[in-house]
Amino acid sequence: MTSDEIVSEISQKNRAAFSAHDDCQLLTREQVLYLMDAAAMRGFQFGSNVALSMVQGALLLQLVRLPQLDNKPRTG
């Protein structure tokens, strides 16, 4: 995913969470701060999952490119 796609997905989820609160226009300062913290955590978790997926993909590619080990006995 590109950074724009990541931000767009997180933004959509944040807006959905915000809209889910009844009377979201009447939120207190503490409620807004709580939602901001929750949004930041979702962004961090999403970013961490994407990074982990990228590392796993790179490791898999390295494993696939390794020469195949055969079980033949060495003569020498």
C-alpha positions as CSV (number, residue, x, y, z in Angstrom):
1,M,0.0,0.0,0.0
2,T,1.1,3.5,-0.7
3,S,1.3,6.1,2.1
4,D,-1.7,7.9,0.6
5,E,-3.8,4.6,0.7
6,I,-2.8,4.0,4.3
7,V,-3.7,7.5,5.4
8,S,-7.0,7.3,3.4
9,E,-8.0,4.0,5.1
10,I,-7.1,5.2,8.6
11,S,-9.0,8.4,7.9
12,Q,-12.1,6.5,6.9
13,K,-12.0,4.4,10.0
14,N,-11.4,7.4,12.2
15,R,-14.3,9.2,10.8
16,A,-16.6,6.2,11.1
17,A,-15.6,5.8,14.8
18,F,-16.3,9.5,15.4
19,S,-19.6,9.4,13.6
20,A,-20.7,6.4,15.6
21,H,-20.9,8.6,18.8
22,D,-24.3,10.0,19.4
23,D,-24.3,13.8,19.4
24,C,-20.7,14.0,18.2
25,Q,-21.0,17.8,18.0
26,L,-21.5,17.9,21.8
27,L,-18.4,15.9,22.7
28,T,-16.4,17.1,25.7
29,R,-12.7,18.0,25.4
30,E,-11.8,14.7,27.2
31,Q,-13.9,12.7,24.8
32,V,-12.3,14.3,21.8
33,L,-8.8,13.6,23.3
34,Y,-9.8,10.0,23.9
35,L,-10.9,9.6,20.2
36,M,-7.6,11.2,19.1
37,D,-5.6,8.8,21.2
38,A,-7.7,5.9,19.8
39,A,-7.2,7.1,16.3
40,A,-3.4,7.4,16.8
41,M,-3.3,3.9,18.2
42,R,-5.2,2.5,15.2
43,G,-2.8,4.2,12.9
44,F,0.2,2.9,14.7
45,Q,-1.2,-0.7,14.7
46,F,-2.1,-0.5,11.0
47,G,1.4,0.9,10.2
48,S,3.0,-1.9,12.3
49,N,1.0,-4.6,10.5
50,V,1.9,-3.2,7.1
51,A,5.6,-3.0,8.1
52,L,5.5,-6.6,9.4
53,S,3.9,-7.8,6.3
54,M,6.6,-6.2,4.1
55,V,9.4,-7.7,6.2
56,Q,7.7,-11.2,6.0
57,G,7.4,-10.8,2.2
58,A,11.0,-9.8,1.9
59,L,12.2,-12.8,4.0
60,L,10.0,-15.1,2.0
61,L,11.6,-13.9,-1.2
62,Q,15.0,-14.5,0.2
63,L,14.1,-18.0,1.2
64,V,12.7,-18.8,-2.2
65,R,15.9,-17.6,-3.9
66,L,18.2,-19.7,-1.7
67,P,19.7,-22.7,-3.6
68,Q,17.8,-25.8,-2.8
69,L,19.6,-28.1,-0.4
70,D,19.6,-31.7,-1.6
71,N,19.9,-34.6,0.8
72,K,22.6,-36.4,-1.3
73,P,25.6,-37.6,0.6
74,R,28.8,-35.7,-0.2
75,T,31.6,-37.5,-1.9
76,G,34.9,-36.3,-1.4
